[in-house]
Structures are given as C-alpha cells and as structure tokens.
C-alpha cells in the first residue's frame, strides 16, 4: 500500500487557505492487531499560531504518530479559538486533542477527554511587556493604555485578565484590550507603537528577536499553570490511548525522535495527572463572560 497524502483546508479570518500536508504513512498490516482499528484518527490542534506555522511545527509529530500507530492521523485546526472549542464540544470532531490547559479543563469536565501526556516543562506563564520609551514600569501604569492581547479565549489573555483584576483593575474599563491574531502579532503591535503594551506567553517573548526583546521591559508576570496536555476523546479505545501515550513518552529515546523534540522546542513528554488541571476551575467564570 503506497503512502497517503492528505490535503487539509483551513478557514482563517478572510480567505480559505489550502494547506497541503504530506503525511507519508507506513504500510498498514492486515493483522489481528490492526484490523479493528478505525480508518483514521483526527488530531485537533488549537490555532495558537497561523495555520501555515501550525503545520510546519506539528506535521512531523503527526507523521511520527501515524508511523508508530500504523494508522492515519489527520491533522486539523480551526480559524479561531471559539470555533475550535465549538468543534471540540459540540461536533465531537477531535479524537486526539492538543489544546490550552484551561480549555482542556472544560473538555475533560464537560465531555470526558482524558489527558495522556503533557509537555515536560514546569508550566506556562504570561507576561505584560512595554517599550522602555513608554515609561510603563508597573501594572498600575497600564490604566488608560492600549494593551495588545491574543484571542479573547487564549490562555495568555485569561491569565492577564486575572492578573489585572488581582491588581484592582477592571480589564474592560480601566484600559483597552486590543485583540491580535497571535502572540507575535501582539508583541509586534507594541514594538511598532500601535499599542502601548503587549501580553503574551513568556517563552514566546524570550524567543523574540534580540532587537525587539531588548527594547522592552517586563511590566508584570501572571500566575503559572500546568503545561499543555495531549488528550484523547472518551470514544477512543483505551488500548489505542495507551499506545499514543507510549509513543509520546519514548520520543526522547532515540536520536531521530530527539530531533523531532528539538524541532518542537520541547524536552519531551511526561504522564499527565488530572489533578494538575483540576485547579483551573477558577477560569470557568472568565470563559463564561467571554
């Protein structure tokens, strides 16, 4: 059986972008082990970056799982966070899910998704940064200013809103939140003077170009939450879920798979514990309001 090629069309704000995702699959054996497998599994990725960049970063991981599992894995995303959440909750569209910690909390609580692995990092934290030239040195200085954020449902936005409220500020009245398409767009809008400050996840700020990063001051940091998990839907067979988890855990065991981790900029995966994400219930009220 020859390799399969999958064309995925993703709608972004405006035109439809056709993304050709070439996933060369190993031949599928018609053995007792594989004959009862579904024809394919759909791996849903939260649109944390543009569709093109999402495919560039995560297509190798999808192809790796396809080879390891001996089944086609179809990579999909959505035009925005709200559509992705609707497809997760209402359409039951994703067999495997890579989403933000707070959105996983809801998928687990309301629809039975089960985390099988998470990125092996301490956690995720957002920062508010501003150009040195703006004179914004404390969170109080943000009153009356324009703060660039990402999608209203994004983790960074939720964490920053909570941080502002902790400082006694009303995010919807005491300053202007300006939604941008991505973390990088948020940072760039501030660097170019379109907004006065920017909110984004800390690792992405650290990966910005030295020219941009050195022109900024970190005004505030948010609380830290567990890193992004990979989970499976309740209808995915438990044996398959175990195989997916095993494939992720062994990524750091060989030079070839370690190069995939280097491409992802992750050290590896560890088992996810549900209690890590249970503490994210505080975010539910914010999500209801937005």
Protein Blocks (a to p, Z undefined) as FASTA:
>chain_A
ZZdddddddddehiaddddddddddddddbfklmmpcfbdcdddddfbcfklmmmmmmmm
mmmmmmmnopacdddddfbfklmmmmmmmnomafbdcddfklmmmmmmmnopacfbdcdd
fbdcddddddfklopabfklmgopacddddfkbmklmmmmmmmmmnopafklmpccdddf
bfklmmmmmmnomambdcddfklmmmpcfklmmmpccfbdcdddddddddddfklcfklm
mmmmmmmmmmmmpfklmmmmmmnopabdcdddfklmmmmmmmmmmmmmZZ
